[in-house]
Amino acid sequence: MFMNAPALSLSLLRKALRLGALFLLPLVLAACVSTSQPPQQSAAPRIDPTYAAMYGARPDEAHPLPALDFTDVDPRYLRREVAYNGREEPGTIVVDTDARYLYLVRENGRAIRYGIGVGNEGMAWSGRARVGRKAPWPRWTPTQDMIRRDPERNARWASGMAGGLENPLGARALYLHDNGRDTLYRIHGTNEPWSIGQAVSSGCIRMFNHDVIDLYNRVPVGSPVIVLNGSRRGDEIRVSSY
């Protein structure tokens, strides 16, 4: 009886080792394959290569212009060509303040559509004018109303701010005249690209800097401009997105 004890003990030991290995196997596998989820990362905006090129850096500018940061930009307001069925002649600039779009009418029922931001001054006026003059990297002087509304921001520039990346008029300005008289309304760039598509506290018609440069290069002085808002919109412009 006692002679078989070592053999029995060895058998029990081997069985225990096999059972232990079975219990340990999941732990070994767990150590090799992580069960935790990878940390969540905010997805970078996917930019169409066409737009990346269209809104890329402009180092050739008098004030080198960086590429547009698309992070806070609504893609609806990026430049595109659309069908146009309005009654305006090619070469006309049509500003739809309600929809926050500016159209440059082209031939064959087409138009280039740009997104805009509209300030109080821009919302307060509608009518017809012409591009009286154009300026690259224009000087900006706040109006007395702008100084009164926001003296902390604007009063120090009462005598004017030189053109540059920080200038609220941005890279270009088109000055709207009526019968040779300055209307004080402007189509201009902006140093606040997030404001395109918005109603903003001050200014006239603002565009992405890249877009106002494009418009500036396409329209000569004397080009007709029509600014629409409210009930007049439907009578003047009919467009589709394609």
C-alpha positions as CSV (number, residue, x, y, z in Angstrom):
1,M,0.0,0.0,0.0
2,F,2.7,2.5,1.0
3,M,4.8,1.4,-2.0
4,N,2.2,2.9,-4.4
5,A,2.0,6.3,-2.6
6,P,4.8,7.9,-4.6
7,A,3.2,6.9,-7.8
8,L,-0.2,8.2,-6.7
9,S,1.3,11.4,-5.5
10,L,3.1,11.9,-8.8
11,S,-0.1,11.3,-10.8
12,L,-2.0,13.8,-8.6
13,L,0.8,16.3,-9.1
14,R,0.7,16.0,-12.9
15,K,-3.1,16.3,-12.9
16,A,-2.9,19.4,-10.8
17,L,-0.3,21.0,-13.1
18,R,-2.5,20.3,-16.1
19,L,-5.5,21.9,-14.4
20,G,-3.4,24.9,-13.3
21,A,-2.2,25.4,-16.8
22,L,-5.8,25.5,-18.1
23,F,-6.7,28.1,-15.5
24,L,-3.6,30.2,-16.3
25,L,-4.1,30.1,-20.1
26,P,-6.7,32.8,-20.2
27,L,-4.5,35.1,-18.1
28,V,-1.6,34.5,-20.4
29,L,-3.7,35.3,-23.4
30,A,-5.1,38.4,-21.7
31,A,-1.6,39.7,-21.2
32,C,-0.9,39.3,-25.0
33,V,-4.1,40.8,-26.3
34,S,-5.2,44.1,-24.8
35,T,-8.9,44.3,-24.0
36,S,-8.8,48.1,-23.5
37,Q,-10.1,50.5,-26.2
38,P,-7.6,52.9,-27.9
39,P,-8.0,56.4,-26.7
40,Q,-10.5,58.5,-28.6
41,Q,-8.9,61.1,-30.9
42,S,-10.8,64.0,-32.4
43,A,-11.0,63.3,-36.2
44,A,-9.2,65.9,-38.3
45,P,-11.5,67.5,-40.8
46,R,-11.3,65.8,-44.2
47,I,-10.6,68.4,-46.8
48,D,-11.2,68.0,-50.5
49,P,-7.8,68.4,-52.2
50,T,-9.4,71.0,-54.5
51,Y,-10.3,73.2,-51.5
52,A,-6.9,72.6,-49.9
53,A,-5.3,74.0,-53.0
54,M,-7.8,76.8,-53.4
55,Y,-7.3,78.0,-49.8
56,G,-3.7,77.2,-49.4
57,A,-0.9,79.5,-48.2
58,R,-0.2,82.6,-50.3
59,P,3.5,83.5,-49.5
60,D,3.6,85.8,-52.5
61,E,1.3,88.3,-50.9
62,A,2.6,91.6,-49.5
63,H,1.6,90.2,-46.1
64,P,2.1,86.4,-46.6
65,L,-1.3,84.8,-46.1
66,P,-1.4,81.4,-44.3
67,A,-3.6,78.6,-45.4
68,L,-7.2,78.8,-44.3
69,D,-7.8,76.8,-41.1
70,F,-10.9,74.7,-41.9
71,T,-11.5,73.7,-38.3
72,D,-14.3,76.2,-37.6
73,V,-15.4,76.8,-41.2
74,D,-18.8,75.7,-42.4
75,P,-18.2,73.9,-45.8
76,R,-21.4,75.4,-47.2
77,Y,-19.6,78.7,-47.5
78,L,-16.6,77.6,-49.4
79,R,-16.2,78.9,-53.0
80,R,-17.9,77.0,-55.7
81,E,-19.5,77.4,-59.1
82,V,-23.3,77.1,-59.2
83,A,-26.2,77.3,-61.7
84,Y,-27.6,80.8,-61.9
85,N,-31.0,81.7,-63.3
86,G,-31.3,85.3,-62.2
87,R,-31.8,88.3,-64.6
88,E,-28.4,90.0,-63.9
89,E,-25.8,90.3,-66.6
90,P,-22.5,88.5,-66.5
91,G,-19.9,90.4,-64.5
92,T,-22.5,91.6,-61.9
93,I,-21.9,91.0,-58.2
94,V,-25.1,89.9,-56.4
95,V,-25.0,90.0,-52.6
96,D,-27.7,88.0,-50.8
97,T,-27.4,89.1,-47.3
98,D,-30.1,86.8,-45.9
99,A,-28.6,83.6,-47.3
100,R,-25.0,84.9,-46.6
101,Y,-23.8,84.4,-50.2
102,L,-22.2,86.6,-52.8
103,Y,-22.5,85.6,-56.5
104,L,-20.3,86.7,-59.4
105,V,-22.6,86.2,-62.4
106,R,-20.9,84.5,-65.3
107,E,-21.9,83.4,-68.8
108,N,-24.1,80.4,-69.8
109,G,-26.2,80.5,-66.7
110,R,-23.4,80.0,-64.2
111,A,-22.1,82.0,-61.2
112,I,-19.3,81.7,-58.7
113,R,-20.7,81.6,-55.2
114,Y,-18.8,82.8,-52.2
115,G,-19.7,82.6,-48.5
116,I,-20.0,86.0,-46.7
117,G,-20.5,87.4,-43.2
118,V,-22.7,90.4,-42.9
119,G,-22.3,93.2,-40.4
120,N,-24.8,95.7,-39.1
121,E,-23.9,98.1,-41.8
122,G,-24.3,95.4,-44.5
123,M,-27.7,94.4,-43.2
124,A,-29.0,98.0,-43.1
125,W,-28.7,98.6,-46.9
126,S,-29.9,97.2,-50.1
127,G,-29.7,98.6,-53.6
128,R,-27.5,99.0,-56.6
129,A,-24.0,100.4,-56.8
130,R,-20.8,99.9,-58.7
131,V,-17.2,99.1,-57.6
132,G,-15.8,102.6,-57.3
133,R,-12.3,101.5,-56.4
134,K,-10.3,98.5,-55.2
135,A,-7.5,98.3,-52.8
136,P,-5.0,95.5,-51.8
137,W,-4.4,95.2,-48.0
138,P,-6.4,98.4,-47.3
139,R,-6.1,100.7,-44.4
140,W,-9.0,100.5,-42.0
141,T,-10.5,103.4,-40.0
142,P,-13.4,102.5,-37.6
143,T,-16.5,104.7,-37.8
144,Q,-17.7,106.7,-34.9
145,D,-20.5,104.3,-34.4
146,M,-18.0,101.4,-34.2
147,I,-15.9,103.3,-31.7
148,R,-19.0,104.1,-29.6
149,R,-20.2,100.4,-29.6
150,D,-16.8,98.9,-28.8
151,P,-14.4,101.6,-27.6
152,E,-12.0,99.2,-25.9
153,R,-11.4,97.5,-29.2
154,N,-11.7,100.3,-31.7
155,A,-10.9,103.7,-30.1
156,R,-7.1,103.2,-30.4
157,W,-7.5,102.9,-34.2
158,A,-9.4,106.2,-34.6
159,S,-6.7,107.5,-36.9
160,G,-6.5,104.3,-38.9
161,M,-4.8,100.9,-39.0
162,A,-2.3,100.0,-41.7
163,G,-3.1,97.0,-43.9
164,G,-2.0,93.5,-42.6
165,L,-3.1,90.2,-41.3
166,E,-4.7,91.8,-38.2
167,N,-6.6,94.4,-40.2
168,P,-10.4,93.8,-40.1
169,L,-10.6,94.6,-43.8
170,G,-8.4,91.7,-44.7
171,A,-6.5,91.2,-47.9
172,R,-8.6,93.3,-50.3
173,A,-11.5,95.8,-50.3
174,L,-14.0,96.8,-53.0
175,Y,-15.5,100.2,-52.3
176,L,-19.1,100.6,-53.5
177,H,-20.0,103.9,-55.1
178,D,-23.4,105.2,-56.3
179,N,-23.2,107.8,-59.1
180,G,-19.6,108.5,-58.2
181,R,-20.4,109.0,-54.5
182,D,-18.9,106.6,-51.9
183,T,-21.7,104.8,-50.2
184,L,-19.4,103.8,-47.3
185,Y,-20.2,100.2,-48.0
186,R,-17.4,97.7,-48.6
187,I,-16.9,94.2,-49.8
188,H,-13.7,93.1,-48.0
189,G,-11.7,90.3,-46.4
190,T,-11.6,89.4,-42.8
191,N,-9.2,88.3,-40.1
192,E,-12.0,86.2,-38.5
193,P,-12.7,83.4,-40.9
194,W,-15.1,81.7,-38.4
195,S,-17.5,84.6,-38.9
196,I,-18.3,83.7,-42.6
197,G,-21.9,82.6,-42.7
198,Q,-22.8,84.7,-39.6
199,A,-24.4,88.0,-38.8
200,V,-21.7,90.0,-37.1
201,S,-21.7,93.1,-35.0
202,S,-19.9,95.5,-37.4
203,G,-18.6,95.8,-40.9
204,C,-20.2,95.5,-44.3
205,I,-19.8,92.4,-46.5
206,R,-16.9,90.2,-45.4
207,M,-15.3,87.3,-47.2
208,F,-12.5,84.8,-46.6
209,N,-9.3,86.5,-47.6
210,H,-8.6,83.9,-50.3
211,D,-12.1,84.5,-51.7
212,V,-11.9,88.3,-51.7
213,I,-8.5,88.0,-53.5
214,D,-10.2,85.8,-56.1
215,L,-13.1,88.3,-56.5
216,Y,-10.7,91.3,-56.7
217,N,-8.8,89.6,-59.5
218,R,-12.0,88.9,-61.5
219,V,-13.9,92.2,-61.4
220,P,-12.8,95.6,-62.7
221,V,-13.6,99.0,-61.3
222,G,-17.0,99.9,-62.6
223,S,-18.5,96.5,-62.1
224,P,-22.2,96.6,-61.1
225,V,-23.2,95.4,-57.7
226,I,-26.7,94.6,-56.3
227,V,-27.2,94.1,-52.6
228,L,-30.4,92.2,-51.7
229,N,-32.1,91.6,-48.4
230,G,-35.6,90.7,-47.1
231,S,-38.4,90.7,-49.6
232,R,-36.3,91.8,-52.6
233,R,-34.3,88.6,-52.7
234,G,-36.7,86.3,-54.5
235,D,-37.3,88.7,-57.4
236,E,-33.6,89.1,-58.2
237,I,-31.9,85.7,-57.8
238,R,-32.7,82.1,-58.4
239,V,-29.8,79.6,-58.0
240,S,-29.1,75.9,-57.5
241,S,-26.1,74.3,-55.9
242,Y,-24.9,72.5,-59.1
